[in-house]
Amino acid sequence: MITKRPFRFGVTAISGAASREEWRTKARSIEEAGYATLVIPDHLVTLFSPIAALQSAADATNKLRVGSFVFDNDFRHPVALAKEVATLDVLSGGRFELGIGAGWYREEYEQAGLSFDALAIRHSRLEEAIHVVKGLFTDEPLTFSGRFYTVTGHHGQPRPVQQPHPPLLIGGAGKRMLAIAAREADIVSIHYFTDEVQDRIETPLARRVAWIREVAGERFEHLELNTFIQGVEVTAEPYRAAEAIIQRNGWAGVTAEQVVAMPYYLLGSIDHISEKLHVLREQYHISYFVVADDGDQHALAPIVARLAGM
């Protein structure tokens, strides 16, 4: 029997801040609202670079954990990334969580003159990078020779505070990425969203959790499952809120009932949303939910106050 994990909530800071003090104030307000983590995506087109911003947020707070959501593996060599991660973990007092992914946003690759390789290649390169990063968190020098990376007798420094390494988050929507996460991660982030809205409806959450469980085997009971909530609205009219989402996204053929039922939209009363989160944990073992700092963090705050840590 799998023990229920306590609810944990995070905010992904997609909007940055206009100044140092505004950023520090944002981090403190997230902590004060009961959120467990402040995480930052890793895109060349967003306002803040994650490494410096995460350290600043850690310095401004006392208990708030900080993390990447997620580092794009193609932007940094894994030897350099391991050093950055260990340093962040030391300077944050062991509050860093490492999220890493294969990269997906073709436009920023093209703008920067980076090769946007086939998905299978990016997945394989990520698998090697994870091996390198984990290897550099051990006590022994790492020697590794792969298709994409070669490391010879390198000893990772500094040593991270969290042992054997900071919690590793890997996510995805497809079978291969979820399999990598099931084998390697401490936190598996299930992405329901794909380019096709019908896949969001027709590929049920239960199937994705089953993929993870199958690959993870005995590891499954030790995994924390996460997802990114794409919209939150506390309202007495959830179907009207759903219609607005459909119109905003241009989703032809999608009904309000389908949107309200989607796991990654939280629409309804505080009681209804709280119950939906309980169902997601009971049925699918998801206990860690992340929302954006674009208003959703404030909408979810009363639910966070009710459920965090339970």
N, C-alpha and C positions, 0 to 999 in steps of 0.2 A: 504494500500500500504506500502510495506517494504522499509524503507530508505536505500539507498546504503551506506555501510560502506566504509571509506577510505581504500585503499590498505595498508597492513602492511606486512613486510617481516622479517623473522628471520633466524638465522643460528644455526644449532645444532652441537655442538662441539664434534665430535666423535673421534677426534685424540688427544685431550689434548695438552700438550706442554712439552718440555724438562726442562723448568725452570720457576721460578716465573715471571721473566721479559718477557720471551717469551709468557707466558699466558696473562699477562697484555697487552702486545703489540697486541696480537691477538684480545683481547676484544676491545681495542681502535680502531683498524683498522676496525672492524665490525661496530662500532658506526660511524666512519668517512665515511664509505661507504653508510650510510643511512639506515642500517637495524635497526629495532625497538627493536629486542630481540636477546639475546644469550641464548640458551637453551641447556641442557645437558641430555642425556639419563641416566638411572639408571640401570647399569648392573654390576655384579661382575667381568665381564671379560674385562671391558673397563678400560682405563688408570686412569681417575680421578673420585673420589667420588664427587657427584654433590654439596653437601651442602657447603663445603669449597671452591670449585672452583667457585661457583656462587657468593659467598660473595667477593672473590678476584676480580672477574670480575666487580662487582658493585663498588668496591672501586677504580678501575682503570679508571672508566668512569663517565660521568656526567648525561646522559639522558638514556642510554641504559637500557632497562628492561631485567631482567634475570628470567629464569624459568626452571623447571624440565619438561622433555619431554620423559618419564614421570617417577615419582617415582613408583617403584614396591611396591604395597600395602603389599606384604608378607615379605618385608625386614624390616619393622618398625611397631611397635605398633602405632595405630592412636593417642594415647595420646602423645607419644614422637614425632611423626611427626608434630602434631599441634604446639607443642612448637618450634620445629626447624623452621617451616614455619613462625610463628609469629616473631621469632627472626630475620630471614632473611629479613622479610618485614621491621622491624624497622631499622636494620642496613644498608639496601639498600636505605632507605629513601622512602619506599613505591613503590619500583620498582619490586617486586617479583610477579611471576605468578605461581600458583600451578597446575602442571599437575600430575595426578595420574591414575594408571591403575591396572589391575588385575594380571599382570605378564603373560609372554608367553614363555620365553626361557627355555625350560626344561633342557637343558644341564647344565646351571649354577646352577639350583636348585640341580641337581644330584651331581655336583662337590662339592657343599657346604653342602651336606647332608640334604637339605631341602625337605620336602614333596611337590611334584608337584601334587596338588589335581586336580580333575576333573574340567573342565571349569565352570560348573554350580556352584560348590562350591566356586571357586575363584571369580566369579561374585557376589555371595551372600555376601561373606566376604567383598568385595569392597564396596557394598552398605551400609553395616553396618559401615565400616570405614569412609565413607563420612559423614554419620549421626553424628558420634562421632567428627570428625574434625570440621565440621560446628558448632556443639553444643558447642565446646570449644572456639569458636570465639565470643560467645555471652557474655552478661554481667552477666548472671546467672550461678551458678554451674551446671554442667551436671551430671545427673544420667541416666544411660542407661543400659538395660539388653537385650542382644541379644543372638543369637546362638553362636557367635564367640567372642564377646567382652562384658565385664561388666565394667561399670564406675560408681562410687558412689560419688556423691557430689564433683566432681572435678572442680575447677575453673581454666580455661586456662589463663596462663600468659607467656609472656607479651601480651599486646593487640596489634594486628597488626595496622599499620598505615592506610592501606586501609580498609574501612568499607563498608559492614559488614564483609568482609574478602577479602584477595587477590583473583584476578580472578581465577576461577577454570576451568581447562581444562581437559576434559575427551574425549577419542577417541575410535574408534573401526571400524570394518568392518561389523560385524554381527548385527542382529536386537536387541538382548538383550543389548549389550554394547551401541549401539547408543540410545536405549531407556533410559538407565541409564543417559547417557550424556544429552539427551533432557530434562529430568526431573531435573537434578541437576547442570549442568555445566553452566558457563558463555561463555566458548569457547568449541565448539564441533569440534574435530579433526576427519575428515572422512578418514579412512584408506581404500584405494582401494585394497591394496595388501593382498592376502591370500597365502596359500601354493600352490594353483592351479592357474596357469596362466590363464586358461580359465575363471575362476571366475572374474579375473581382467577385462576381455573383456565383459563377458556376464551379469554380474551384474552391470547395468549402474548406473552412479552417480545419475541420476535423481531419481532412486528407493531409494537409501540411503537417499537422501535429503527428499524424501516424508515420509520415516519412521520417520525421526527426526521431521518433521513438524507435523505429525499426533500425536505424543506423546507430543510434546512441546505445542501444541495449541497456546494460546495467548503469551506464552513465546517466540515463534519462532522469532518474530520481534526484540527481544532483544538479541538474540544469535549472537555471532561471529563464523563463520564457517571457519575452518582451514584445511589444508592438508599438508602433507610432499611430496615435489617434489623429485622424485628419480633420476632424471638426467636432466642436463641442458647443451645444446650445441648450441652456436650461430654459425650458419653455413649456407652456401648457398646450402648445400646438405643434407637436413634433412633425406631423405630416406637412404642414405649411413650411416648416424649416427645411424638410427634405426636398420639397418642390423647388425651393430657392437654390439648393445645392445642385439639383438636376439642371436647372436653367443656367446657372453659373458655369457649369462644366460642359454644357451642350450634350448631355447624355440622351440620345434618342432611344426610345423603347424601354427606358428604365422607369420603374414606378416608385412612388414615394414609400410604399410599403417595403420595397426591396432596400431602399437607402436606410430606412429606420432600422431594418434588421441587420444591416452590415455591421460587422464587429468593430470597424474602425471609425464609425460615427457614433457619437453619444448625444442623442437628442431626446429631450423629455424633461420630466421633473427630476429634482434631486434624488427622490426615492427611486424613480425608474432607472436613472443612470447608475445609481449605487447597486441596484439589483442586477443590472446588466453586467457590471464589472464582477459581481459575485459569480454570475453564470459563466463568464469567460474564464474565471479561475477554477471553478468547480469542474467544468466540462473539458476545458482545453489547457489548464495548468498555467495560464498567462496571469502573472501577478505584478508585472512591471510595465507601466504605461507611460509613454512620453507624449507631450503635447507641445505645440509651437508657442512662441512668445508673442503671437500676433493677436492676442485677445483670448485664445483658448485657455491660456494659463489662468486667467482671471475667472473665466466661466467654470473651470473645473475646481477652483479653489475650495468651495464648500464641500465638494465630494472628497477632496484630499483631506480636509480637516476631519471628515467623518471616518475615512477608511485607512489612512496611512498608518502602517505598522500593525494593522489588525490581521 
